[in-house]
Each structure stands twice: as structure tokens, then as C-alpha cells.
Amino acid sequence: AKGGGVETPSQLRYLKYFDAMLCTSSGRLPKPPGLFSARLNGLRLIQVWRGPTPKGLVAAVHLRGAEGGSRIVHWTAPTDTADGDVLELDLEGVRVEGDARVSIFDWKKLSKKGTEMAEKATCLAGEEPGCLFTFMFHVSFLEGGHLTVHVTELDRAWKKKKIYRPEGRVVMTYSLFQG
């Protein structure tokens, strides 16, 4: 974090993960979360924008590597339409484990340089050209088959109240398995 404190909604989400782990440890040193994998099936962006839902959006799924950098393991096709205030993106069952990030990009603003930066992790998460918003999560803390992230919990979007609706949300569906 730039200022040394908690600055983004994803950082707050990780603190909540750690708090939940401590609260369930009964005063003992908590065990690390189990090793799970997930297949990400899709994203539904529901009432996210104040105006019309933009066309030409793509999602990228990033995995954090052992050295701390990230790599993109999946890109969706650019969207051409939205069904009213709902936009669906197919994640095609991409497999993730550990720390993961989903980013939404404006395809028209995502230059070749931006794609290279995103794929090589040469800039801070969410600072890639064309990145509209992003959220991070850890697979071991997923439960229930879907993760709902409200606009107020989306990195970058939470600060842009004139563009995004605070009641909007992104719902990611997934299937979990151990190993």
C-alpha cells in the first residue's frame, strides 16, 4: 500500500479472511487455509454503471505467482451487448488456486502495451491501461458457489461514485474442489 495502511477494498477483504481464520481458531495458532482449487464459470455485472452498460468489455483472470507477481490465465471475449443493466461474461471454467484477481477492462482502451503490462505484471494491480475495476480473493475462503462483490468493494470503482452505482454488484460463479 502506498501509505502503509489498508487502502483498497481487496486489502480489507483479506483482513476479513484473516479475522475469520483467527476467530475460528479457539485461541490456538490458526492452521493455514486448506488447499482448494476452483473453476470460475462466469461473471454477472448487475447495475454497475450509472449510465448505459458499456460495450467492448473484457475480463482477465490473474493468478499470483510464488514470487509475488501475477500472470493472466484467461481473457474473455469482448462484449457487444448487455441485457439492460446486466452483463454476463463467460469465464469458461478457468481453474484457479490461491490468490486470484479478476479485472474488467475497456477493450478499446486496452492497448497492446496495456495487454503486455497486464500479462507481465509490470505495474500495480488495476493500474494497467484500460482497467476499469478489479477485485482479489483467495480460493480457500470461497464458499457457496458464488462470490458477490458490491461496487463499494471493487478496487478502483469504489472511488468513482459519478460513474458507478453503489448498489451495483459483480457476482462470480464457481465450483470448488480439493487438490
Secondary structure by P-SEA (a helix, b strand, c coil): ccccccccaaaaaaaaaaaaaaaaccccccccccbbbbbbcccccccccccccccbbbbbbbbbccccbbbbcccccccccccccbbbbbccccccccbbbbbbbccccccaaaaaaaaacccccccccccccbbbbbcccccccbbbbccccccccccccccccccbbbbbbbccccc
